[in-house]
Amino acid sequence: MTQGGSILDADAPVAKESEVDALKRRLHKHLRHSLGKGAVGSTALDWYMALALSTRDLMVETWMDSTHRAYANDAKRVYYLSMEFLVGRSLTANLLATGSLGLARQTLTDMGLDFDAILDQEPEAALGNGGLGRLAACLMESMTTLGIPAYGYGIYYDYGMFSQYIDGGQQVEMPERWLRHGNVWAFDRSDVTLPVRFYGRTEDALDVRNHKVRRWLDGEEVFAEAHDLLVAGHGCWTVNSIRLWSAQASREFDLRRFNQGDYINAVAEQSFSESLSHVLYPDDSTSMGKELRLKQEYFFVAASLADIVRRFRSIHDDFTKFPQKVAIQLNDTHPALAVPELMRILIDAHGIGWDEAWSICNGTFSYTNHTLLPEALETWPVGLIGHMLPRHMEIIYEINHHFLEGVRHRATQPDDTRVGRLSMIDEAGERRVRMSHLAFVASHRVNGVAALHTDLMRAGIFGDLHREFPDRIVNKTNGITPRRWLQAANRPLTALITRHLGDRFVAHLDDLRGLVPLAEDAAFREEFRAVKRTNKEALCRYVDARLGVELDPNSLFDVQVKRIHEYKRQLLNVMHVITLYNRIREGRADDQPPRTVLLAGKAAPGYHMAKLIIRLIHDVARVINADPLVGERLRLVFVPDYNVSVAERIMPAADLSEQISTAGTEASGTGNMKLALNGALTIGTRDGANVEIGEEVGEENIFFFGLTADKAEVLRTKGGHDPWQYYTGDPELHMVLDMIGQGAFSPAEPDRYRAIVDTLTRHGDYYLLLADYADYIACQERVGLAYRDDEAWSRKAILNVARMGRFSSDVTVSEYAREIWRVPVRDDPAGM
Ligand SMILES: *Cc1c(COP(=O)(O)O)cnc(C)c1O
């Protein structure tokens, strides 16, 4: 943490005494009147709450203005539907947005309080697993900064992402009651509760005009209650909200049960329906296919659409202008039931004809695909949807029928296998609905999240759909918000850049180009190194406090932080660590600098292999870190409970960013962008957005290695891939695998990691670790040598920072706004 007044401190005292006094009065007012506490005996948590409430006060007027302006102008709204919003903490972000971080630090320090300890009181809003949920949060922030009237819609989970503890080297999941002390940033809207129906049956009926209609009746109802989470844009010119729904038992349903005199069971059932929004599914990149998950998906989609339609209908008498006023972005297929739900509303509730309803849907929806991994693609059994949502299943069948009719009509010759591949129903085995086909066909635009990923979509699983709708797939490379990931997370670097370029870059990230000439300036490089050093020391203090491990800030900080998944290849990283360990012991790495390898990330609770990899990291760390022959030259550390707040500490301190997924598996990545923006060099495969990062920073400023996506695909599918040959043909690799497989790191249980080695050598090595091993090791050797040249390394790192402007989520959002949503954006978010 920075000290007040330091040259690297962007929050150096500047506030007037009168401002400080005014903030003190506001804090004391909230402490007494909102929290019922006196200054005596107040805790850091109390001061956090008081400061958060004071900051919220600065946002509320703007929020109301933003909302009223959108109403008054009948502006087109953007609705971002997402099962996940990985928001993280909000206080620092909102203090910055409202321009009051410096004042707050000064005031609280003045009051004898520990400002950083107070910031640390905020629980993390971890309503997401990883990249997908964090993207939703970054896009919401950028939409707000760009003045777009936007609403996020999602679920107000009682339990977000679990906390990760490490016990004897193994992951233990603990539930995290993040709402324990309430949530200052959300307004609970007990007045906004909407009914959501499940189960029941359908029947034909006649409406008031004697037209035949379909009705959905009986079943059970759950209420969705709204909670509005505030999101401030840069400069707080606009404030939007994310409306998150919690489940409440239906009152009517209760009454019925209570009247039957079954009080205890009625209350028990009440909590059963309320359990709908209890917990986030902690599976990243896997669809577990659980019934409760499908229920959650429909629950939030139904409430959100009812809300969206109500807002539109408050101004419009009919639906003709719906697509001109409403853009709905589906974040992955999780909200894809929005498609049959909107059709149901238009047709069953408003008597609109099929074709008109379909064209409204098509003009309204767009869909973002996040992964091509087969295990992640959502499909649901026809029987399950038919039972839970009988009317929706009928509508999905009809959508499919119309779509396939069109396909047959357009075809030059009959091709039933092609029709089968395109169908929304997978007929192989138990019949299942392909949610991606539903979302694709209903949307006017479908986007991938990096150029390579979008190309692979067109060529691979969406190939048939792409040929049917050649203009539909577009690319929208992911981005990150520079407010959180540079301005808030890296105060020392922000201060340095601001002294040289001013602070306009915070909302115009391309301004960082102004650093390019400074990369040639030795004095600037010196300052840049001092900043990195400050950040590394701060991380060292954190790791020491948390793990009791002392790290050397002079060593190369080699960082891989992300969910633990085989495709991300943390195991390949560990294999490099063991290789380097062996080389050091054999005196074959004397030209290499001391290295600290940091890993962090959570494994899905049911993902055995991922958990085993976490355990291996701990076992390897124990052996290496205790080996006197290695001394300070190599350290391996696993930082537990990776989340947004931990990411904010690690990103600024990294020298090297590990982005080493098997080419063709990581759709985009955003951790890669956070690290490069904070001055880490990337070692990576040509995968996801790494490719575009390489284009921007220049091939000479990034370390690429390994198979390309097309070569990896050929190797895996066309045969000719013999992992055993790599194993027997490379003595170093052989040694590493034997050490893992034969218990060098787990002497008490020599077979502990047998399964890991077998996966590689005997079961096909699906993610091609062995094929990429030699090139990775050689590349790491080049990294080490490059790091020893301070000046050259800093030059590269500065050029990385300077050329990351394209990966601001402001750019991403501007492209969505222009090419998908067709809404205007504020030209000058910095208000300059
Ligand atoms: C950015 C971020 C991610 C995504 O990281 P990738 O390296 O792109 O997988 C996951 N979790 C958290 C907490 C993040 O901040």
The ligand as an SDF file (V2000), in Angstrom:
LIG
                    3D

 15 15  0  0  0  0  0  0  0  0999 V2000
  -10.0720  -11.6830  -14.7390 C   0  0  0  0  0  0  0  0  0  0  0  0
  -10.4640  -12.7200  -13.7980 C   0  0  0  0  0  0  0  0  0  0  0  0
  -10.6560  -14.0260  -14.2530 C   0  0  0  0  0  0  0  0  0  0  0  0
  -10.4250  -14.4430  -15.6830 C   0  0  0  0  0  0  0  0  0  0  0  0
   -9.0740  -14.8140  -15.8230 O   0  0  0  0  0  0  0  0  0  0  0  0
   -8.5480  -15.6100  -17.1170 P   0  0  0  0  0  0  0  0  0  0  0  0
   -7.0660  -15.6080  -16.9430 O   0  0  0  0  0  0  0  0  0  0  0  0
   -8.9660  -14.7870  -18.3010 O   0  0  0  0  0  0  0  0  0  0  0  0
   -9.1490  -16.9510  -17.0780 O   0  0  0  0  0  0  0  0  0  0  0  0
  -11.0280  -14.9950  -13.3330 C   0  0  0  0  0  0  0  0  0  0  0  0
  -11.2020  -14.6910  -12.0360 N   0  0  0  0  0  0  0  0  0  0  0  0
  -11.0090  -13.4410  -11.5550 C   0  0  0  0  0  0  0  0  0  0  0  0
  -11.2060  -13.1700  -10.1000 C   0  0  0  0  0  0  0  0  0  0  0  0
  -10.6400  -12.4120  -12.4180 C   0  0  0  0  0  0  0  0  0  0  0  0
  -10.4650  -11.1770  -11.9530 O   0  0  0  0  0  0  0  0  0  0  0  0
  1  2  1  0
  2  3  1  0
  2 14  2  0
  3  4  1  0
  3 10  2  0
  4  5  1  0
  5  6  1  0
  6  7  2  0
  6  8  1  0
  6  9  1  0
 10 11  1  0
 11 12  2  0
 12 13  1  0
 12 14  1  0
 14 15  1  0
M  END
$$$$
